[in-house]
Amino acid sequence: MRRVLLVGLFGGALGALAVAAHAQEIGSVDTAFQWLGPNHKIVVEAFDDPKIDGVTCYVSRSQTGGIKGGLGLAEDTSDSSIACRQVGPINIKDKFKDGEEVFTERRSLVFKKLRVVRFLDRPRNTLVYLVYSDKLIEGSPKNSITAVPIMPWSGAPPKTTP
């Protein structure tokens, strides 16, 4: 029984890491110095909606440092924020259910996850994304929301200079 539980927990952790691999880290800022291990920080990541071309979401989240954080044993806080934007022509590639999970990332060794879910507000022709943190034992009310109106795409994006 114990062996089955350990295999299940290890498999679940690998599954969470596989989903998180779709996010690209954009950058981070240190928020508190730690003598041993990495500093506490806020990380900004981007991911593209897998079922909708032309939408990219940016999530900021806290990341615990120190020895436990460096070893991946710390439980990160539930603080997060999301901003999704149209970055090209929007094309819904596959049907989806309201509240369908778009992105997941583990926030503790076993139970806590950061989740992003998607809704379609049909009357307003808008995609709505919600980020929240959950825990199997108790839920977390901390959340953030963003909306992307489905608009025609006028062509090439404006040129930017570094």
MDTraj code that builds the backbone (N, CA, C; nanometers):
import mdtraj as md
import numpy as np

residues = "MET ARG ARG VAL LEU LEU VAL GLY LEU PHE GLY GLY ALA LEU GLY ALA LEU ALA VAL ALA ALA HIS ALA GLN GLU ILE GLY SER VAL ASP THR ALA PHE GLN TRP LEU GLY PRO ASN HIS LYS ILE VAL VAL GLU ALA PHE ASP ASP PRO LYS ILE ASP GLY VAL THR CYS TYR VAL SER ARG SER GLN THR GLY GLY ILE LYS GLY GLY LEU GLY LEU ALA GLU ASP THR SER ASP SER SER ILE ALA CYS ARG GLN VAL GLY PRO ILE ASN ILE LYS ASP LYS PHE LYS ASP GLY GLU GLU VAL PHE THR GLU ARG ARG SER LEU VAL PHE LYS LYS LEU ARG VAL VAL ARG PHE LEU ASP ARG PRO ARG ASN THR LEU VAL TYR LEU VAL TYR SER ASP LYS LEU ILE GLU GLY SER PRO LYS ASN SER ILE THR ALA VAL PRO ILE MET PRO TRP SER GLY ALA PRO PRO LYS THR THR PRO".split()
xyz = np.array([
    [0.0836, -0.1192, 0.0000],
    [0.0000, 0.0000, 0.0000],
    [0.0881, 0.1255, 0.0000],
    [0.1878, 0.1252, 0.0886],
    [0.2771, 0.2405, 0.0991],
    [0.3531, 0.2631, -0.0319],
    [0.3951, 0.1535, -0.0932],
    [0.4691, 0.1621, -0.2184],
    [0.3820, 0.2211, -0.3295],
    [0.2562, 0.1805, -0.3363],
    [0.1625, 0.2324, -0.4360],
    [0.1423, 0.3823, -0.4153],
    [0.1293, 0.4246, -0.2885],
    [0.1117, 0.5665, -0.2570],
    [0.2335, 0.6470, -0.3016],
    [0.3536, 0.5975, -0.2731],
    [0.4758, 0.6681, -0.3129],
    [0.4884, 0.6769, -0.4643],
    [0.4577, 0.5697, -0.5341],
    [0.4627, 0.5709, -0.6806],
    [0.3614, 0.6707, -0.7355],
    [0.2408, 0.6736, -0.6771],
    [0.1375, 0.7678, -0.7211],
    [0.1792, 0.9117, -0.6971],
    [0.2376, 0.9408, -0.5805],
    [0.2827, 1.0765, -0.5508],
    [0.3945, 1.1183, -0.6440],
    [0.4902, 1.0281, -0.6700],
    [0.6007, 1.0587, -0.7603],
    [0.5498, 1.0822, -0.9020],
    [0.4570, 0.9984, -0.9473],
    [0.3984, 1.0156, -1.0805],
    [0.3224, 1.1460, -1.0924],
    [0.2483, 1.1831, -0.9867],
    [0.1750, 1.3096, -0.9866],
    [0.2688, 1.4281, -0.9927],
    [0.3798, 1.4209, -0.9194],
    [0.4772, 1.5302, -0.9209],
    [0.5392, 1.5429, -1.0594],
    [0.5724, 1.4311, -1.1234],
    [0.6275, 1.4371, -1.2592],
    [0.5257, 1.4930, -1.3577],
    [0.3993, 1.4563, -1.3414],
    [0.2943, 1.5092, -1.4290],
    [0.2820, 1.6588, -1.4147],
    [0.2891, 1.7101, -1.2931],
    [0.2810, 1.8552, -1.2700],
    [0.4000, 1.9254, -1.3327],
    [0.5175, 1.8643, -1.3236],
    [0.6356, 1.9252, -1.3833],
    [0.6255, 1.9254, -1.5359],
    [0.5687, 1.8208, -1.5938],
    [0.5564, 1.8144, -1.7388],
    [0.4665, 1.9254, -1.7912],
    [0.3560, 1.9542, -1.7206],
    [0.2670, 2.0617, -1.7629],
    [0.3372, 2.1963, -1.7486],
    [0.4115, 2.2148, -1.6401],
    [0.4796, 2.3413, -1.6154],
    [0.5870, 2.3685, -1.7194],
    [0.6354, 2.2665, -1.7878],
    [0.7411, 2.2847, -1.8862],
    [0.6950, 2.3689, -2.0049],
    [0.5638, 2.3874, -2.0209],
    [0.5128, 2.4675, -2.1312],
    [0.5261, 2.6170, -2.1062],
    [0.5547, 2.6553, -1.9816],
    [0.5710, 2.7972, -1.9495],
    [0.7160, 2.8382, -1.9736],
    [0.7327, 2.9614, -2.0163],
    [0.8662, 3.0161, -2.0389],
    [0.8880, 3.1278, -1.9375],
    [0.9969, 3.1196, -1.8623],
    [1.0254, 3.2259, -1.7657],
    [1.0684, 3.3511, -1.8411],
    [1.0009, 3.4611, -1.8121],
    [1.0320, 3.5903, -1.8734],
    [1.1352, 3.6641, -1.7892],
    [1.1223, 3.6542, -1.6573],
    [1.2155, 3.7194, -1.5675],
    [1.1708, 3.7046, -1.4242],
    [1.2502, 3.7603, -1.3319],
    [1.2165, 3.7541, -1.1896],
    [1.2836, 3.8701, -1.1171],
    [1.2312, 3.9013, -1.0000],
    [1.2908, 4.0016, -0.9118],
    [1.3025, 3.9414, -0.7725],
    [1.4145, 3.9679, -0.7063],
    [1.4337, 3.9222, -0.5691],
    [1.3505, 4.0090, -0.4759],
    [1.2889, 3.9455, -0.3769],
    [1.2083, 4.0202, -0.2797],
    [1.2654, 4.0127, -0.1388],
    [1.3468, 3.9131, -0.1098],
    [1.4079, 3.9020, 0.0225],
    [1.5367, 3.8209, 0.0119],
    [1.6421, 3.8726, 0.0695],
    [1.7724, 3.8068, 0.0695],
    [1.7710, 3.6874, 0.1639],
    [1.8334, 3.5784, 0.1224],
    [1.8491, 3.4594, 0.2061],
    [1.9982, 3.4278, 0.2161],
    [2.0473, 3.4049, 0.3388],
    [2.1884, 3.3741, 0.3581],
    [2.2253, 3.2417, 0.2929],
    [2.1374, 3.1433, 0.3041],
    [2.1625, 3.0124, 0.2451],
    [2.0539, 2.9817, 0.1430],
    [2.0942, 2.9410, 0.0258],
    [1.9990, 2.9083, -0.0796],
    [1.9577, 3.0314, -0.1582],
    [1.8698, 3.0126, -0.2555],
    [1.8272, 3.1258, -0.3385],
    [1.7412, 3.2249, -0.2599],
    [1.7344, 3.3476, -0.3084],
    [1.6505, 3.4503, -0.2470],
    [1.5028, 3.4221, -0.2759],
    [1.4143, 3.4778, -0.1924],
    [1.2717, 3.4771, -0.2243],
    [1.2547, 3.5689, -0.3456],
    [1.1596, 3.5374, -0.4335],
    [1.1425, 3.6222, -0.5509],
    [1.0019, 3.6141, -0.6077],
    [0.9774, 3.7016, -0.7020],
    [0.8561, 3.6977, -0.7833],
    [0.9002, 3.6600, -0.9236],
    [0.8378, 3.5580, -0.9800],
    [0.8725, 3.5061, -1.1120],
    [0.7601, 3.5400, -1.2095],
    [0.7973, 3.5830, -1.3297],
    [0.7005, 3.6089, -1.4364],
    [0.7238, 3.5050, -1.5458],
    [0.6163, 3.4325, -1.5809],
    [0.6233, 3.3301, -1.6851],
    [0.5172, 3.3569, -1.7906],
    [0.5413, 3.3092, -1.9118],
    [0.4441, 3.3210, -2.0205],
    [0.4130, 3.1815, -2.0734],
    [0.2870, 3.1625, -2.1121],
    [0.2496, 3.0388, -2.1802],
    [0.1408, 3.0700, -2.2819],
    [0.1424, 2.9963, -2.3905],
    [0.0415, 3.0104, -2.4951],
    [-0.0724, 2.9138, -2.4660],
    [-0.1956, 2.9603, -2.4890],
    [-0.3125, 2.8748, -2.4691],
    [-0.3025, 2.7599, -2.5686],
    [-0.3028, 2.6339, -2.5222],
    [-0.2848, 2.5205, -2.6137],
    [-0.4006, 2.4979, -2.7115],
    [-0.5211, 2.5454, -2.6801],
    [-0.6354, 2.5232, -2.7689],
    [-0.6757, 2.6473, -2.8467],
    [-0.6096, 2.7605, -2.8201],
    [-0.6478, 2.8849, -2.8870],
    [-0.5231, 2.9559, -2.9368],
    [-0.5051, 2.9584, -3.0678],
    [-0.3941, 3.0340, -3.1257],
    [-0.4182, 3.1828, -3.1048],
    [-0.3097, 3.2577, -3.0838],
    [-0.3199, 3.4024, -3.0758],
    [-0.3403, 3.4579, -2.9357],
    [-0.3362, 3.3734, -2.8324],
    [-0.3504, 3.4205, -2.6944],
    [-0.2305, 3.3713, -2.6128],
    [-0.1649, 3.4661, -2.5461],
    [-0.0552, 3.4350, -2.4540],
    [-0.0929, 3.4889, -2.3170],
    [-0.0669, 3.4089, -2.2145],
    [-0.0940, 3.4508, -2.0765],
    [0.0375, 3.4680, -2.0017],
    [0.0407, 3.5710, -1.9199],
    [0.1555, 3.6015, -1.8352],
    [0.1115, 3.5860, -1.6902],
    [0.1839, 3.5036, -1.6147],
    [0.1509, 3.4786, -1.4753],
    [0.2700, 3.5216, -1.3899],
    [0.2416, 3.6010, -1.2858],
    [0.3445, 3.6309, -1.1875],
    [0.3093, 3.5537, -1.0612],
    [0.4121, 3.5020, -0.9953],
    [0.3893, 3.4213, -0.8757],
    [0.5091, 3.4337, -0.7828],
    [0.4838, 3.4139, -0.6555],
    [0.5926, 3.4171, -0.5586],
    [0.6661, 3.2834, -0.5609],
    [0.7945, 3.2899, -0.5283],
    [0.8743, 3.1676, -0.5207],
    [0.9599, 3.1752, -0.3947],
    [0.9421, 3.0792, -0.3073],
    [1.0134, 3.0751, -0.1803],
    [1.1578, 3.0343, -0.2033],
    [1.2477, 3.1050, -0.1396],
    [1.3903, 3.0738, -0.1497],
    [1.4383, 2.9972, -0.0280],
    [1.5624, 3.0253, 0.0106],
    [1.6225, 2.9570, 0.1246],
    [1.6585, 2.8135, 0.0909],
    [1.6949, 2.7391, 0.1912],
    [1.7377, 2.6001, 0.1702],
    [1.6214, 2.5154, 0.1201],
    [1.5051, 2.5267, 0.1866],
    [1.3891, 2.4476, 0.1432],
    [1.3462, 2.4838, 0.0014],
    [1.3457, 2.6120, -0.0301],
    [1.3083, 2.6551, -0.1650],
    [1.4052, 2.6054, -0.2695],
    [1.5347, 2.6088, -0.2382],
    [1.6366, 2.5604, -0.3310],
    [1.6260, 2.4119, -0.3578],
    [1.5793, 2.3371, -0.2581],
    [1.5638, 2.1921, -0.2738],
    [1.4265, 2.1534, -0.3283],
    [1.3379, 2.2515, -0.3447],
    [1.2030, 2.2219, -0.3939],
    [1.1107, 2.1669, -0.2873],
    [1.1429, 2.1903, -0.1598],
    [1.0630, 2.1364, -0.0499],
    [0.9715, 2.2401, 0.0135],
    [0.9886, 2.3679, -0.0204],
    [0.9088, 2.4742, 0.0407],
    [0.7707, 2.4811, -0.0237],
    [0.6727, 2.5241, 0.0564],
    [0.5396, 2.5499, 0.0016],
    [0.5312, 2.6977, -0.0319],
    [0.5160, 2.7282, -0.1601],
    [0.5061, 2.8671, -0.2033],
    [0.3705, 2.9241, -0.1634],
    [0.3654, 3.0559, -0.1463],
    [0.2393, 3.1197, -0.1092],
    [0.1405, 3.1112, -0.2259],
    [0.0166, 3.1459, -0.1972],
    [-0.0892, 3.1402, -0.2989],
    [-0.0980, 3.2666, -0.3829],
    [-0.0077, 3.3611, -0.3621],
    [-0.0127, 3.4876, -0.4350],
    [0.0244, 3.4679, -0.5813],
    [-0.0615, 3.5184, -0.6707],
    [-0.0333, 3.5127, -0.8139],
    [-0.1199, 3.6156, -0.8851],
    [-0.0805, 3.6476, -1.0068],
    [-0.1553, 3.7414, -1.0886],
    [-0.1459, 3.6948, -1.2329],
    [-0.2446, 3.7309, -1.3145],
    [-0.2465, 3.6872, -1.4537],
    [-0.2876, 3.8016, -1.5451],
    [-0.2287, 3.8047, -1.6639],
    [-0.2683, 3.8974, -1.7698],
    [-0.2545, 3.8220, -1.9016],
    [-0.3646, 3.8044, -1.9730],
    [-0.3624, 3.7369, -2.1023],
    [-0.3894, 3.8405, -2.2107],
    [-0.3233, 3.8257, -2.3258],
    [-0.3355, 3.9221, -2.4339],
    [-0.3447, 3.8510, -2.5684],
    [-0.4128, 3.9181, -2.6608],
    [-0.4158, 3.8710, -2.7985],
    [-0.2834, 3.9089, -2.8620],
    [-0.2114, 3.8100, -2.9159],
    [-0.0802, 3.8338, -2.9760],
    [-0.0781, 3.7971, -3.1246],
    [-0.1932, 3.7633, -3.1778],
    [-0.2069, 3.7258, -3.3180],
    [-0.3519, 3.6977, -3.3464],
    [-0.3807, 3.6513, -3.4675],
    [-0.5204, 3.6181, -3.4985],
    [-0.5698, 3.5074, -3.4053],
    [-0.6856, 3.5255, -3.3455],
    [-0.7399, 3.4242, -3.2542],
    [-0.8092, 3.3161, -3.3357],
    [-0.7668, 3.1930, -3.3098],
    [-0.8234, 3.0766, -3.3764],
    [-0.8481, 2.9701, -3.2705],
    [-0.9754, 2.9385, -3.2469],
    [-1.0091, 2.8331, -3.1514],
    [-0.9930, 2.7005, -3.2243],
    [-0.8870, 2.6248, -3.1856],
    [-0.8500, 2.5026, -3.2563],
    [-0.9330, 2.3817, -3.2164],
    [-0.9855, 2.3825, -3.0938],
    [-1.0536, 2.2650, -3.0419],
    [-1.1632, 2.3095, -2.9459],
    [-1.2692, 2.2322, -2.9385],
    [-1.3768, 2.2637, -2.8430],
    [-1.3223, 2.2524, -2.7013],
    [-1.3798, 2.3318, -2.6108],
    [-1.3409, 2.3235, -2.4712],
    [-1.4615, 2.3540, -2.3838],
    [-1.4544, 2.3071, -2.2605],
    [-1.5602, 2.3314, -2.1625],
    [-1.5236, 2.4540, -2.0809],
    [-1.6242, 2.5309, -2.0387],
    [-1.5986, 2.6414, -1.9475],
    [-1.5366, 2.5870, -1.8191],
    [-1.4332, 2.6543, -1.7720],
    [-1.3638, 2.6105, -1.6518],
    [-1.2568, 2.5076, -1.6786],
    [-1.2277, 2.4811, -1.8061],
    [-1.1254, 2.3831, -1.8414],
    [-0.9875, 2.4353, -1.8020],
    [-0.9060, 2.3471, -1.7475],
    [-0.7710, 2.3834, -1.7055],
    [-0.6812, 2.4054, -1.8268],
    [-0.6110, 2.5174, -1.8264],
    [-0.5205, 2.5538, -1.9357],
    [-0.3761, 2.5312, -1.8944],
    [-0.3458, 2.5519, -1.7676],
    [-0.2082, 2.5471, -1.7184],
    [-0.2104, 2.5074, -1.5710],
    [-0.1130, 2.4272, -1.5290],
    [-0.0988, 2.3864, -1.3895],
    [0.0486, 2.3865, -1.3530],
    [0.0754, 2.4284, -1.2290],
    [0.2128, 2.4257, -1.1793],
    [0.2083, 2.3939, -1.0309],
    [0.2956, 2.3067, -0.9847],
    [0.2936, 2.2706, -0.8428],
    [0.3497, 2.3842, -0.7584],
    [0.2933, 2.4016, -0.6389],
    [0.3351, 2.5085, -0.5473],
    [0.3891, 2.4525, -0.4165],
    [0.3798, 2.3215, -0.3985],
    [0.4384, 2.2546, -0.2824],
    [0.4798, 2.1159, -0.3284],
    [0.5444, 2.0432, -0.2392],
    [0.5955, 1.9114, -0.2743],
    [0.4851, 1.8159, -0.3190],
    [0.3666, 1.8242, -0.2584],
    [0.2644, 1.7242, -0.2875],
    [0.1298, 1.7825, -0.3292],
    [0.0670, 1.8658, -0.2471],
    [-0.0750, 1.8924, -0.2628],
    [-0.1134, 2.0225, -0.3320],
    [-0.0387, 2.1274, -0.3190],
    [-0.0830, 2.2593, -0.3632],
    [-0.0419, 2.2849, -0.5083],
    [-0.1367, 2.3381, -0.5875],
    [-0.1095, 2.3688, -0.7288],
    [-0.1616, 2.5065, -0.7646],
    [-0.0933, 2.5706, -0.8568],
    [-0.1405, 2.6931, -0.9195],
    [-0.2127, 2.6481, -1.0464],
    [-0.3346, 2.6953, -1.0660],
    [-0.4140, 2.6517, -1.1811],
    [-0.4636, 2.7734, -1.2587],
    [-0.4673, 2.7597, -1.3905],
    [-0.5286, 2.8597, -1.4777],
    [-0.6394, 2.7887, -1.5540],
    [-0.7609, 2.8443, -1.5455],
    [-0.8751, 2.7879, -1.6170],
    [-0.9316, 2.8931, -1.7124],
    [-1.0040, 2.8461, -1.8144],
    [-1.0550, 2.9344, -1.9201],
    [-1.2062, 2.9227, -1.9309],
    [-1.2700, 3.0366, -1.9583],
    [-1.4139, 3.0431, -1.9848],
    [-1.4351, 3.1226, -2.1132],
    [-1.5462, 3.0980, -2.1803],
    [-1.5848, 3.1779, -2.2959],
    [-1.7131, 3.2522, -2.2603],
    [-1.7041, 3.3848, -2.2591],
    [-1.8208, 3.4705, -2.2362],
    [-1.8808, 3.4972, -2.3740],
    [-1.9718, 3.4112, -2.4161],
    [-2.0286, 3.4185, -2.5512],
    [-2.1000, 3.5505, -2.5802],
    [-2.1837, 3.6027, -2.4887],
    [-2.2542, 3.7277, -2.5202],
    [-2.1595, 3.8451, -2.5483],
    [-2.0401, 3.8427, -2.4898],
    [-1.9451, 3.9516, -2.5085],
    [-1.8290, 3.9137, -2.5992],
    [-1.8308, 3.7906, -2.6529],
    [-1.7269, 3.7412, -2.7424],
    [-1.5879, 3.7599, -2.6803],
    [-1.5746, 3.7120, -2.5552],
    [-1.4527, 3.7343, -2.4782],
    [-1.4084, 3.6057, -2.4098],
    [-1.2771, 3.5821, -2.4112],
    [-1.2181, 3.4722, -2.3353],
    [-1.1810, 3.5259, -2.1977],
    [-1.2124, 3.4503, -2.0925],
    [-1.1835, 3.4911, -1.9561],
    [-1.0933, 3.3843, -1.8939],
    [-0.9829, 3.4288, -1.8326],
    [-0.8876, 3.3383, -1.7690],
    [-0.8816, 3.3702, -1.6194],
    [-0.8839, 3.2649, -1.5378],
    [-0.8794, 3.2770, -1.3932],
    [-0.7593, 3.1984, -1.3418],
    [-0.6766, 3.2620, -1.2582],
    [-0.5668, 3.1912, -1.1930],
    [-0.6004, 3.1825, -1.0445],
    [-0.5770, 3.0647, -0.9862],
    [-0.5995, 3.0446, -0.8434],
    [-0.5082, 2.9343, -0.7941],
    [-0.4938, 2.9280, -0.6640],
    [-0.4126, 2.8252, -0.6021],
    [-0.5041, 2.7367, -0.5195],
    [-0.4842, 2.6075, -0.5286],
    [-0.5675, 2.5163, -0.4507],
    [-0.4801, 2.4243, -0.3682],
    [-0.5444, 2.3592, -0.2783],
    [-0.4799, 2.2609, -0.1927],
    [-0.5859, 2.1551, -0.1664],
    [-0.5489, 2.0279, -0.1717],
    [-0.6481, 1.9229, -0.1545],
    [-0.7198, 1.9310, -0.0204],
    [-0.6503, 1.9753, 0.0829],
    [-0.7092, 1.9780, 0.2163],
    [-0.8002, 2.0990, 0.2336],
    [-0.7567, 2.2155, 0.1888],
    [-0.8382, 2.3363, 0.2017],
    [-0.8164, 2.4261, 0.0803],
    [-0.9228, 2.4895, 0.0335],
    [-0.9130, 2.5769, -0.0824],
    [-0.8494, 2.7096, -0.0472],
    [-0.8153, 2.7861, -0.1482],
    [-0.7557, 2.9167, -0.1276],
    [-0.8383, 3.0207, -0.2004],
    [-0.8789, 3.1275, -0.1325],
    [-0.9594, 3.2289, -0.2001],
    [-0.8776, 3.3248, -0.2859],
    [-0.7435, 3.3167, -0.2817],
    [-0.6629, 3.4101, -0.3587],
    [-0.6729, 3.3753, -0.5066],
    [-0.7047, 3.4775, -0.5877],
    [-0.7222, 3.4541, -0.7306],
    [-0.7034, 3.5839, -0.8066],
    [-0.6922, 3.5716, -0.9371],
    [-0.6808, 3.6874, -1.0253],
    [-0.7478, 3.6498, -1.1570],
    [-0.7995, 3.7503, -1.2273],
    [-0.8752, 3.7259, -1.3499],
    [-0.8314, 3.8235, -1.4588],
    [-0.8421, 3.7799, -1.5830],
    [-0.8136, 3.8648, -1.6979],
    [-0.9086, 3.8252, -1.8112],
    [-0.9296, 3.9164, -1.9045],
    [-1.0203, 3.8893, -2.0167],
    [-0.9554, 3.9316, -2.1470],
    [-0.9808, 3.8535, -2.2522],
    [-0.9279, 3.8826, -2.3859],
    [-1.0457, 3.8886, -2.4822],
    [-1.0820, 4.0100, -2.5293],
    [-1.1882, 4.0177, -2.6292],
    [-1.1401, 3.9555, -2.7603],
    [-1.2264, 3.8792, -2.8242],
    [-1.1896, 3.8172, -2.9521],
    [-1.2125, 3.9219, -3.0603],
    [-1.1016, 3.9762, -3.1106],
    [-1.1057, 4.0872, -3.2061],
    [-1.0382, 4.0456, -3.3364],
    [-1.0741, 4.1098, -3.4483],
    [-1.0017, 4.0837, -3.5724],
    [-0.8565, 4.1282, -3.5574],
    [-0.7666, 4.0611, -3.6238],
    [-0.6244, 4.0931, -3.6180],
    [-0.5875, 4.1695, -3.7441],
    [-0.5280, 4.2859, -3.7271],
    [-0.5044, 4.3754, -3.8403],
    [-0.3787, 4.3458, -3.9201],
    [-0.3009, 4.2528, -3.8780],
    [-0.1798, 4.2209, -3.9554],
    [-0.0592, 4.2112, -3.8663],
    [0.0524, 4.2584, -3.9183],
    [0.1793, 4.2462, -3.8479],
    [0.1808, 4.3343, -3.7221],
    [0.2463, 4.2866, -3.6171],
    [0.2582, 4.3687, -3.4969],
    [0.3520, 4.4885, -3.5221],
    [0.3392, 4.5942, -3.4425],
    [0.4272, 4.7084, -3.4619],
    [0.5721, 4.6711, -3.4363],
    [0.6627, 4.7366, -3.5038],
    [0.8056, 4.7107, -3.4842],
    [0.8510, 4.7713, -3.3523],
    [0.9360, 4.6993, -3.2832],
    [0.9914, 4.7512, -3.1587],
    [1.1427, 4.7547, -3.1709],
    [1.2033, 4.8498, -3.1044],
    [1.3504, 4.8567, -3.1035],
    [1.3992, 4.8256, -2.9650],
    [1.5102, 4.7531, -2.9560],
    [1.5621, 4.7146, -2.8233],
    [1.6122, 4.8310, -2.7424],
])
top = md.Topology()
chain = top.add_chain()
for i, resn in enumerate(residues, 1):
    res = top.add_residue(resn, chain, resSeq=i)
    for name in ("N", "CA", "C"):
        top.add_atom(name, md.element.get_by_symbol(name[0]), res)
traj = md.Trajectory(xyz[None], top)
